[in-house]
Amino acid sequence: MSFEVFEKLEAKVQQAIDTITLLQMEIEELKEKNNQLSQDIQHAAGDRESLVRENAQLKEEQAAWQERLRTLLGKMDEVN
């Protein structure tokens, strides 16, 4: 009878080891995924900064063109 108990205990220990092994593999996969997502976030942040700078530059260019247009329209009014 004690042999059956020992076999059951051995089976449970083996099941626990298998579960731990699977969980360790899952942890490694999640760490890799987390690292990839962190890199994606950093790239997205860099892209965002680039777009913000480009947007600011385009706004400045638009303001310069608007000022040139106002100047030309003012000169046209002076001619009329």
Long-range contacts (C-beta under 8 A, 24 or more apart in sequence): none
